[in-house]
């Protein structure tokens, strides 16, 4: 009864085109953002920030960028980790080679560099698709793994091959405490999520979805496949590149190319499959699930083993995690291809009709 939009009449085009047309949704989003910005920093401890919240925010941002490409435009990509690495290393080089470079500008310029790389590796999508496109983007992953490991210029000639950043500050405010890092990542995520939500509702978003559903029919009605596909690669790579820069600068502080290996690409692909392809909300659900599952297994499996008198080591936990990921991906692809976001939508529809039968 509380979730019905009875009496909420649209009297203008602006009100009819709102991102959240139902007042209850708008209120819930505002309350959620307010709690995330005010309540969480007051309640969470340092472990929660470093192990769960900050990784969740950054991986949600990366999954959001990948979902634009795969979920909305239908272009398969297995090189997301490479685009994150390009954003991280480009931002690092802007910081160390340009004196006085603001951190915020370096992060955004890292995203711009990832955009250029994404468009270059997106050019094959004009001729190939499906499995062949996945292999082409996989080549980007292997190429940039090799480049950042072998070309010393990218790491500022570091003897160990790893790079590090410190003393981050934005407009004179130091980004050194877990709370400050969390709020910094939260601000990025809120801005990019709102921009992505509006973008997929615009004409370019409708072009992406038309290309995804049937590219030949989209070209017949006047949509330019070249523009639609390359713009999807550009937007996706920019968001992923910024997420990669945040992952290196804020979460890790010091990193090497292994931090953006092919495992990261598969992890992000798992997120959007489990969370829901073609859904902004699905990116958050998938990231929350992927981040929380290892933490849950690390606590639950040893406790369960203790109850039955079996010792469970960390290797067993890691293998169990991979098996659960695989089983869930198969389950969602067969039972609910739209992932957790679809289950959330079904729940909302039932609330709107309750207590009447669906």
N, C-alpha and C positions, 0 to 999 in steps of 0.2 A: 504493500500500500504506500510506503514511503518513497518508492522509486518510480512512481508514475509521473508522466509529464502533463497530467490533466490541467487545463487552464493556461498552459504556457504557449501563448499564441505568438506567432512571428508577424510583426507589423512592418518590417523593412527587409531589404535584401541583406543588409549587414547582419541583422539578427538571425536571418535564415542561414547565413554562411558561417556561423561561428564554429570554431574548432570543436567545442563541446556544447552542442545545442541544448542539452538537458541541464537545468539548473543544478540538479543534484550532482551531476558529474563535475560541473565547474567548482562547486563547493568542495567536493571530495578532493579534487586536484589541488586546490588552494590550501586545504588543510594538510594534505600530504607533503606539499613543498614546504609549508611553514614548519611542520614537525621535523622534516629532514634538515632544515636550516637552523632551527632553534632548539628543538627537543633533543635530537640525536647528539649534538656536541656536548650537551649537559649530562646525558645519561650514559653514553658509551665510554668504555675504557680504552687504553692504548692498544691492547691486543685486538679488540674488535675493529678499531680503525685500520690497523696495519694489515690484518689477516683477512678481513671480510669486506668492510665498507669501501675502502679506497680501491681495492681490486674490482669490486662489483661496479663502482661508478665508471671506471676506465674501460672495463670490458663491455659494459652496457653501451658506451659510446662507440666502441669498435664494432660491436654487433649491430648497432643502429646503422652505421655506414655500410656494412656488408649486406644488411637486409635491403637497403635501397637498391643495391646492384642485383642481388640474387632473388629476393622476394618480390620486389616491385617491377624490375626490368627483366627478370628471367635469365640473366647472364651468369653462368656458373663460374665461380672464382675459387681457386685453391692457393692464391698467392697473397692472402690478406696479411700474413705475418711479414712478408717482404715489404708491403706498403707501410706497415707499422714501423718497420726498421728504417725505411727511407725517411719517414717523418722524424724519428728519434735522432738519427745521425745527422740529418740536415739541420735540425734545430741546434744540436750540439755544435756543429761547425759554425753556424751563425753566431753562437755565443762566444766561441773561443777566438774567432778570426775577426770579428767586428767589435771593437772596444766600445763599451757602453750600450751594447744591444739589450733592449728590454726583454725580459723573459717572455712576456705575453707576445711580443712581436716575433720572437724566435720560434715559439710554438706554432703560431699561425703560418709563418714562412715555411716551417717544416711540413705543414699540411699542403702548402702550395707546391713544394717540391714533390710530395707524394702524388699530387694531382697530375703533374706533368708525366711522372713515371706511369701512373695508372692509365692515362690516355694513350701513351705509347704502347703499353702492353694490351690495351683495349682495342687497338686497331684490328687485330686478327678477328675480333667478334663481328666485323663487317662481312667476313667471308665464311667463318666457321661458327658452329654453335654446339651446345651439348658437351659430350665427352671430349671432343677435340678442343673446345675452348678451355675446358678445365685443364687439359694438358698444357696448353699455351700459357695459362696463368701459373701453372706449376713451374714452368720454366723460369718465370720471374722470381719465384721463391728460391730456386737453386742458384740463379745468377747472382742475386743480391746477397745471399748467404756467402757465396764465394767472394764477391767484391768487398764486403765489409771485413772479411777475414784476411784477405790477401793484399788489398790495396791500403797501404799504411796511411795514406793521406786522410782517409775518412776518419781514422782514429787519432789524428794529430800525431802520428808517428809514435804511438804508445808501444812500449816494448812488450807489454803483456797482452795487447790486443783489446783491452777493456778501456772504457772511458767513464768519467764520473763528472758530476756537476754538484755544486754546493752553493750555499748562500743565496738561495732564491728569494726574490722579493718583488712584489707587485705594488707600484705606486708608493714605495717606501715602506710597505708592510712586509715583514719577513714571513716566508712560507717555510717554517721549520718545524712547527709542532704538528702532531697528528691531526688535531682539530683544524688547523689552518690548511693543511693539505687536503683534508676532506672537503672543506667548504670551497676551496679553489676548484677541485674536480667537480663538485656538485654544481657550481655556477656554469662550468663548461657544458655539463650534461643537460641542464635545464635549457640553456640557450640553443644548443644544437637539436635537442629533441623537439622544441617548439618550432624551430626553423624547418626541420624535416617533416613534421606533421603538416605544416602549411604547404611545404613544397610538394608532397605527394597528393595534395588536394588541388593543386594548380594545374594549368594546362600541360606543363612538362611532366607532372606526375601521371596524368591520364595518358600521355604518349608512352611513358615507360610501361604502363600496364597493358596498353594496346599491343606494344611490341612483345611483351611477355605472353599474352594470350594467343596471338597469331600475327607474326611479323609480316607475312605476305598481305593479309587483309588490311593491316595498318598502313602499309605502303600504298595500297590501292586507294584508301580514303584520304591520302595526302600527307601522312606522317612520314618524316624523313628518318629512315633507320639510322643513317650515319649520325645525325645530330642527337637522336634519342639515346642510342647506345653509348656514344662517347660522352655525352653529358652525364649519364648514369655512372660511368666509370670515373668521371672527374669528381662529381659530388661525393661518391662513395670513397674514393681514394683520399680526398681532402679530409673527411671526417675520420677515416681510419688513420691517416698520417698524424693528425692532431692527437688522437688517442695513443698512438705509438710514442709520440713525444712526451705526453703526460705519463705514460707507463715508465719511460726511462728517467725523466726528470723528477717526478713526484714519488712514484711508488718504489722504484729500484734505487735511484740515486747513482748507482754504478752498474754498468751492464756490458755485456759482450754480445756478439751476433747470435749466440745460442739462445738468448732471451727471446728472439723473434724467429724461432725455427719453424719448420713445417708443422710441428705439434701445435703451435699457436694458431696456425691457419685452420687446422682441423678442429681445434677447440672452439673457435669462433663459428665455424660451420655447424658444429653440433648445437651451439647456442640457438641459432636462428631456426634450425630444424625442430628442436624440442620446444622452443618458445613460440614459434609460429612464423612461417614465411609470409611476407607481405603484411606485416603488422608492426607498428611502432611499439605497442605494448608488449608484443612477443619478444622483442629484443631484451626488454627488462626481465621478463619471466625467465628466458633462457639463461641470461647472465647470472641471475639469482640462483637458479638451479645448479649451474655448473660450479659456481663459487661455493655454495653451501654443501653440495654433496660430499666432496672430500673431507670437509670439516666434520660432517655428520658421521661418515664412515670411520674416521680416525677415532671418534669417541665411542661409536656404537659397537663396532666389530670387536675391539679388545674386551669391552664389557660383556658382549655376548659370548665370546670365547671363554672368559673367566667363569661364566655361569655353567658351561658344559665341561670345564676342565681342559680346554684346548688353548694353547698359546698361539696367537695370531701376530705375525711380524708385519713390518711396514711393506715388504714386497707383496705379501698376500693382499694387503689393503689396496695397494696400487693396482694389482691385477683385477681385484674385485670392482674397483672403480671403472676400469676400462670395459669390463664385461657388462656392467650396468648401463654405461653409456651406449654400448652397441645394442643391447636389448631394447633400450628405450627408443633409440632411433628407428629400429625396425618396427617397434610397436606403433609409434606415432605415424610413420609413413604408411602403415597398413590401416590402422584404426582411425586415426585423426590426423590427416596430413597437415592441417592448419595449426597443430600444436596446442600448447597451453593457452594461447590467446583465444583460440576458438572455444575452449572449455569455459573460459572467463566470459566470453560473449553469450554463450548459452545460459550461464548462470544469471547474467544480467537480464536476459529476456524472460527467464522464469520469474525473476523478482518483479518485473513489470506486469506480469499477468497474474501473479499470486493474489488471492488463493484460488483462482480459477484454473482449470486444467489447461495444459499447453496443447 
